């Protein structure tokens, strides 16, 4: 019985090592095939750390829509239980 559990443990170990090796090979292939000659560097400019040069340009980054901040004239809202928000009324 001990032999069967040892063989099962060895197979799990070998499977884990093969999986890790395959994932490392895919990662190396991805980096080599990225086609980026200049990986860029980080430089401090005006107290901020910036990535200078590299393969990522401003157009590659997603743009988030700017959300408008509520104006100070809008009254606060409360949940009234109907699924609708209603303005708070000072009592």
mmCIF file of the C-alpha atoms, coordinates in Angstrom:
data_MODEL
# 
_entry.id   MODEL 
# 
loop_
_atom_site.group_PDB 
_atom_site.id 
_atom_site.type_symbol 
_atom_site.label_atom_id 
_atom_site.label_alt_id 
_atom_site.label_comp_id 
_atom_site.label_asym_id 
_atom_site.label_entity_id 
_atom_site.label_seq_id 
_atom_site.pdbx_PDB_ins_code 
_atom_site.Cartn_x 
_atom_site.Cartn_y 
_atom_site.Cartn_z 
_atom_site.occupancy 
_atom_site.B_iso_or_equiv 
_atom_site.pdbx_formal_charge 
_atom_site.auth_seq_id 
_atom_site.auth_comp_id 
_atom_site.auth_asym_id 
_atom_site.auth_atom_id 
_atom_site.pdbx_PDB_model_num 
ATOM 1  C CA . UNK A 1 1  ? 0.000   0.000  0.000   1.00 0.00 ? 1  UNK A CA 1 
ATOM 2  C CA . UNK A 1 2  ? 2.892   2.340  0.748   1.00 0.00 ? 2  UNK A CA 1 
ATOM 3  C CA . UNK A 1 3  ? 4.259   1.798  -2.729  1.00 0.00 ? 3  UNK A CA 1 
ATOM 4  C CA . UNK A 1 4  ? 0.994   2.873  -4.363  1.00 0.00 ? 4  UNK A CA 1 
ATOM 5  C CA . UNK A 1 5  ? 0.818   6.123  -2.398  1.00 0.00 ? 5  UNK A CA 1 
ATOM 6  C CA . UNK A 1 6  ? 4.489   6.873  -3.099  1.00 0.00 ? 6  UNK A CA 1 
ATOM 7  C CA . UNK A 1 7  ? 3.961   6.342  -6.817  1.00 0.00 ? 7  UNK A CA 1 
ATOM 8  C CA . UNK A 1 8  ? 0.908   8.614  -6.748  1.00 0.00 ? 8  UNK A CA 1 
ATOM 9  C CA . UNK A 1 9  ? 2.869   11.321 -4.947  1.00 0.00 ? 9  UNK A CA 1 
ATOM 10 C CA . UNK A 1 10 ? 5.722   11.030 -7.418  1.00 0.00 ? 10 UNK A CA 1 
ATOM 11 C CA . UNK A 1 11 ? 3.308   11.350 -10.340 1.00 0.00 ? 11 UNK A CA 1 
ATOM 12 C CA . UNK A 1 12 ? 1.801   14.487 -8.784  1.00 0.00 ? 12 UNK A CA 1 
ATOM 13 C CA . UNK A 1 13 ? 5.279   15.940 -8.326  1.00 0.00 ? 13 UNK A CA 1 
ATOM 14 C CA . UNK A 1 14 ? 6.276   15.176 -11.919 1.00 0.00 ? 14 UNK A CA 1 
ATOM 15 C CA . UNK A 1 15 ? 2.999   16.619 -13.243 1.00 0.00 ? 15 UNK A CA 1 
ATOM 16 C CA . UNK A 1 16 ? 3.547   19.813 -11.231 1.00 0.00 ? 16 UNK A CA 1 
ATOM 17 C CA . UNK A 1 17 ? 7.110   20.213 -12.475 1.00 0.00 ? 17 UNK A CA 1 
ATOM 18 C CA . UNK A 1 18 ? 6.050   19.632 -16.102 1.00 0.00 ? 18 UNK A CA 1 
ATOM 19 C CA . UNK A 1 19 ? 3.235   22.168 -15.766 1.00 0.00 ? 19 UNK A CA 1 
ATOM 20 C CA . UNK A 1 20 ? 5.576   24.772 -14.259 1.00 0.00 ? 20 UNK A CA 1 
ATOM 21 C CA . UNK A 1 21 ? 8.120   24.153 -17.030 1.00 0.00 ? 21 UNK A CA 1 
ATOM 22 C CA . UNK A 1 22 ? 5.471   24.550 -19.731 1.00 0.00 ? 22 UNK A CA 1 
ATOM 23 C CA . UNK A 1 23 ? 4.192   27.805 -18.200 1.00 0.00 ? 23 UNK A CA 1 
ATOM 24 C CA . UNK A 1 24 ? 7.745   29.191 -17.978 1.00 0.00 ? 24 UNK A CA 1 
ATOM 25 C CA . UNK A 1 25 ? 8.382   28.286 -21.615 1.00 0.00 ? 25 UNK A CA 1 
ATOM 26 C CA . UNK A 1 26 ? 5.179   30.043 -22.692 1.00 0.00 ? 26 UNK A CA 1 
ATOM 27 C CA . UNK A 1 27 ? 6.153   33.142 -20.682 1.00 0.00 ? 27 UNK A CA 1 
ATOM 28 C CA . UNK A 1 28 ? 9.628   33.277 -22.243 1.00 0.00 ? 28 UNK A CA 1 
ATOM 29 C CA . UNK A 1 29 ? 8.189   32.770 -25.735 1.00 0.00 ? 29 UNK A CA 1 
ATOM 30 C CA . UNK A 1 30 ? 5.665   35.572 -25.141 1.00 0.00 ? 30 UNK A CA 1 
ATOM 31 C CA . UNK A 1 31 ? 8.351   38.020 -24.014 1.00 0.00 ? 31 UNK A CA 1 
ATOM 32 C CA . UNK A 1 32 ? 10.714  37.132 -26.854 1.00 0.00 ? 32 UNK A CA 1 
ATOM 33 C CA . UNK A 1 33 ? 7.925   37.356 -29.424 1.00 0.00 ? 33 UNK A CA 1 
ATOM 34 C CA . UNK A 1 34 ? 6.605   40.699 -28.161 1.00 0.00 ? 34 UNK A CA 1 
ATOM 35 C CA . UNK A 1 35 ? 8.695   42.570 -30.731 1.00 0.00 ? 35 UNK A CA 1 
ATOM 36 C CA . UNK A 1 36 ? 9.782   45.297 -28.359 1.00 0.00 ? 36 UNK A CA 1 
ATOM 37 C CA . UNK A 1 37 ? 13.336  46.465 -28.983 1.00 0.00 ? 37 UNK A CA 1 
ATOM 38 C CA . UNK A 1 38 ? 13.359  49.164 -26.273 1.00 0.00 ? 38 UNK A CA 1 
ATOM 39 C CA . UNK A 1 39 ? 11.764  48.027 -23.015 1.00 0.00 ? 39 UNK A CA 1 
ATOM 40 C CA . UNK A 1 40 ? 11.972  51.565 -21.616 1.00 0.00 ? 40 UNK A CA 1 
ATOM 41 C CA . UNK A 1 41 ? 13.186  52.786 -18.264 1.00 0.00 ? 41 UNK A CA 1 
ATOM 42 C CA . UNK A 1 42 ? 11.787  54.545 -15.226 1.00 0.00 ? 42 UNK A CA 1 
ATOM 43 C CA . UNK A 1 43 ? 12.904  58.118 -14.554 1.00 0.00 ? 43 UNK A CA 1 
ATOM 44 C CA . UNK A 1 44 ? 11.977  60.551 -11.815 1.00 0.00 ? 44 UNK A CA 1 
ATOM 45 C CA . UNK A 1 45 ? 10.489  63.757 -13.247 1.00 0.00 ? 45 UNK A CA 1 
ATOM 46 C CA . UNK A 1 46 ? 9.036   66.423 -11.006 1.00 0.00 ? 46 UNK A CA 1 
ATOM 47 C CA . UNK A 1 47 ? 8.750   64.085 -8.039  1.00 0.00 ? 47 UNK A CA 1 
ATOM 48 C CA . UNK A 1 48 ? 6.869   61.469 -10.104 1.00 0.00 ? 48 UNK A CA 1 
ATOM 49 C CA . UNK A 1 49 ? 8.246   58.182 -11.395 1.00 0.00 ? 49 UNK A CA 1 
ATOM 50 C CA . UNK A 1 50 ? 7.522   57.863 -15.149 1.00 0.00 ? 50 UNK A CA 1 
ATOM 51 C CA . UNK A 1 51 ? 8.059   55.115 -17.711 1.00 0.00 ? 51 UNK A CA 1 
ATOM 52 C CA . UNK A 1 52 ? 10.102  56.668 -20.525 1.00 0.00 ? 52 UNK A CA 1 
ATOM 53 C CA . UNK A 1 53 ? 10.101  55.118 -24.032 1.00 0.00 ? 53 UNK A CA 1 
ATOM 54 C CA . UNK A 1 54 ? 9.183   51.444 -24.174 1.00 0.00 ? 54 UNK A CA 1 
ATOM 55 C CA . UNK A 1 55 ? 6.628   49.615 -26.292 1.00 0.00 ? 55 UNK A CA 1 
ATOM 56 C CA . UNK A 1 56 ? 3.471   51.072 -24.772 1.00 0.00 ? 56 UNK A CA 1 
ATOM 57 C CA . UNK A 1 57 ? 2.163   54.314 -26.197 1.00 0.00 ? 57 UNK A CA 1 
ATOM 58 C CA . UNK A 1 58 ? -0.662  56.534 -24.999 1.00 0.00 ? 58 UNK A CA 1 
ATOM 59 C CA . UNK A 1 59 ? -2.934  55.107 -27.720 1.00 0.00 ? 59 UNK A CA 1 
ATOM 60 C CA . UNK A 1 60 ? -2.476  51.572 -26.341 1.00 0.00 ? 60 UNK A CA 1 
ATOM 61 C CA . UNK A 1 61 ? -4.042  52.458 -22.994 1.00 0.00 ? 61 UNK A CA 1 
ATOM 62 C CA . UNK A 1 62 ? -7.807  52.345 -22.452 1.00 0.00 ? 62 UNK A CA 1 
ATOM 63 C CA . UNK A 1 63 ? -9.514  55.660 -21.882 1.00 0.00 ? 63 UNK A CA 1 
ATOM 64 C CA . UNK A 1 64 ? -11.982 55.915 -19.029 1.00 0.00 ? 64 UNK A CA 1 
ATOM 65 C CA . UNK A 1 65 ? -14.918 58.233 -19.389 1.00 0.00 ? 65 UNK A CA 1 
ATOM 66 C CA . UNK A 1 66 ? -14.735 61.140 -17.022 1.00 0.00 ? 66 UNK A CA 1 
ATOM 67 C CA . UNK A 1 67 ? -17.535 61.138 -14.485 1.00 0.00 ? 67 UNK A CA 1 
ATOM 68 C CA . UNK A 1 68 ? -19.063 64.427 -13.574 1.00 0.00 ? 68 UNK A CA 1 
ATOM 69 C CA . UNK A 1 69 ? -18.947 65.268 -9.907  1.00 0.00 ? 69 UNK A CA 1 
ATOM 70 C CA . UNK A 1 70 ? -22.325 66.165 -8.424  1.00 0.00 ? 70 UNK A CA 1 
ATOM 71 C CA . UNK A 1 71 ? -22.773 69.867 -8.003  1.00 0.00 ? 71 UNK A CA 1 
ATOM 72 C CA . UNK A 1 72 ? -22.970 71.288 -4.511  1.00 0.00 ? 72 UNK A CA 1 
ATOM 73 C CA . UNK A 1 73 ? -26.485 72.494 -5.248  1.00 0.00 ? 73 UNK A CA 1 
ATOM 74 C CA . UNK A 1 74 ? -27.832 68.946 -5.630  1.00 0.00 ? 74 UNK A CA 1 
ATOM 75 C CA . UNK A 1 75 ? -29.590 67.823 -2.428  1.00 0.00 ? 75 UNK A CA 1 
ATOM 76 C CA . UNK A 1 76 ? -28.401 64.609 -0.750  1.00 0.00 ? 76 UNK A CA 1 
ATOM 77 C CA . UNK A 1 77 ? -30.472 61.511 -1.496  1.00 0.00 ? 77 UNK A CA 1 
ATOM 78 C CA . UNK A 1 78 ? -31.801 58.753 0.676   1.00 0.00 ? 78 UNK A CA 1 
ATOM 79 C CA . UNK A 1 79 ? -33.180 55.325 -0.172  1.00 0.00 ? 79 UNK A CA 1 
ATOM 80 C CA . UNK A 1 80 ? -36.934 55.238 0.443   1.00 0.00 ? 80 UNK A CA 1 
ATOM 81 C CA . UNK A 1 81 ? -37.436 51.469 0.057   1.00 0.00 ? 81 UNK A CA 1 
ATOM 82 C CA . UNK A 1 82 ? -39.232 51.683 -3.299  1.00 0.00 ? 82 UNK A CA 1 
ATOM 83 C CA . UNK A 1 83 ? -36.055 51.284 -5.311  1.00 0.00 ? 83 UNK A CA 1 
ATOM 84 C CA . UNK A 1 84 ? -35.973 55.011 -6.010  1.00 0.00 ? 84 UNK A CA 1 
ATOM 85 C CA . UNK A 1 85 ? -33.790 57.618 -4.429  1.00 0.00 ? 85 UNK A CA 1 
ATOM 86 C CA . UNK A 1 86 ? -35.597 60.636 -3.143  1.00 0.00 ? 86 UNK A CA 1 
ATOM 87 C CA . UNK A 1 87 ? -34.141 63.931 -1.924  1.00 0.00 ? 87 UNK A CA 1 
ATOM 88 C CA . UNK A 1 88 ? -33.734 64.209 1.814   1.00 0.00 ? 88 UNK A CA 1 
ATOM 89 C CA . UNK A 1 89 ? -36.004 66.689 3.454   1.00 0.00 ? 89 UNK A CA 1 
ATOM 90 C CA . UNK A 1 90 ? -34.781 68.539 6.511   1.00 0.00 ? 90 UNK A CA 1 
ATOM 91 C CA . UNK A 1 91 ? -37.348 68.208 9.280   1.00 0.00 ? 91 UNK A CA 1 
# 
